């Protein structure tokens, strides 16, 4: 962004878990799931499948190898990766691998900011990439949560290299 300072708007999505996080095993791989509100799933699932979503909450399968994206074991509903409008960053073969869905900033851009642009912390990475400047995480991020932790993990891994 050539030294231009951006106004980074903090995400409004609550980062605290509500007790439902990381429970509800995936019906296919039996791996852990992460609680996701219905509003997020409605905005992620392809339009032709919206009728199937219903009015209840889901889990996102956190296994990077599993083909399942969202599921609800109580109602025996599951959606696969290809049923979602955007690639889920941690799933294998996700292209692009978004770090920040709201600002369309990729993992590669974060890594480049750290390695090539010498960004040393979150603030510098956000100024260089423009990540987290248009927050609407509940609708844009497949987890329905702020990407802050995802970006920090990428920064940390990049700083080790």
N, C-alpha and C positions, 0 to 999 in steps of 0.2 A: 504494500500500500504506500510505498515511498515516503516513509516518515510521517504520513498523515495520521493524526490521532482520531480514533473512533470513539463514539460514545457507546460503551458496552452496556447494554441493558440487562440487568440480572434476570435470570429465568424466574418465573413466578411459580413454576411447578414445585410442589412440596417434595423435597428429597427424602424426607423421613418415611420409613416404612410404616405401614398401617397394620402390621401383624399378619397380613396375607402374603407378604412378599416371600419369595423363595420356597413356596410349598406347592403342592398339587403336581405330582409327577406326570410327565408327558405320557399319553396313552400308547405311544409308539416305541420310544427309546427308554422310557421309565426314568429319564433324567429330570433334573430340577426345572421347575417353571418359575417365572416371575409374574406376579400379579399385575394385570393391566386393566384399566377401566374400559367400559364399553365404548365411551366416546372416542378413545384412541383406536380401538379395533374398527369402529365404523369408518374412521378416516383412513385406515390403512388397507382394508380389504377392497378388492376390485369391485367396481360398481355392480356387476352382474351377480355378485354373491351377497350383496347387502341384505337381502330379504332373509338370508339364512342366519344372520348375526344375532337376531333377537335383542332382548333388552337386559341381558345379564353381562357380568364381567367375565374376563378370560385370564388365561396364563399364556405367557410367551415361552416356548421351549428354549432353554438356554444352551442346549447341546449344539455345537457348531456343525456336527455331522448330520443331525436329524433333519428330515425334510419338512417336519411340522413347524409351523410358525405359531399360530394361536390355537388354543384348545380350551374346552370347558368339559370336564369329566362328568359333571352332574347331568348335563344335557347331551352328552356323547357327540359333541360337535368338535370338529377339527378342521383347520385350514392349513394348507401347505405353503411353502415359501413362494411358489409361483402364483398363489392367490393374493399376494400382497403387492400393493402398488409400487413400493420402493424396496430396494435390496436391504436386507437386515444385516447390518455391518459385521456382526461376528459369525455369521453363517458362511460356510465354505463357498467359494465362488461368487461372493457378493461383489457386484460391480455397478457403480462405484461403491467404495467402502466409506460411507459418510461418518464423520466424527460428530458433526453438527448438522442435523437435518434441516433446521430452520433457516440457516444461512447457506446451506449447500456447500459446506466445507468438508473436504475429504481427509481421510487419515494421511494420505500422501502429502497434502498441503501442510498439515500439522508437522509432520516429520521434516519437510523441507524448511519450514520456519525455524525449527530447532537446529538442524544440521547446516543448512546453507545460509540462512539469515541470522544465525547465532542467537536466536531467542532463548532466554534462560529460564523463563517463568511463564505462568499462565497469562499475565497481563501483556507481556510482549508478544506471545503467540496470538492472542486475540486481536491485538492491534495490527499485526502483520496479515492475518488471515481473514479478519472480519467475522470470525465465529462468534456466536452468541449475541449478535446485534439485532436479530429479528425474532426474539423468542416467542414461540407458540408451541412449546414442547409437547403438551398433552395431545395436540393434533398432528404434529409433524414427526415426532420421534416414535419408532415402533414400541418403545417401552413406556411412552407417555410421560417421561421424566426428563429433566434437564441433562444435557450432555456433558456437563462440567467434569464429572468423574471419568468419563470416557476420554475426554481430551487430556485430562491430567495423567491418565495411565499411558497414553501415547507419548506425551512429553517425557515422562519418567523413563520409558523404554528408550526413547531417542537420545536422552542425555547420557545413558549408559554406553551407547555405541561409541 
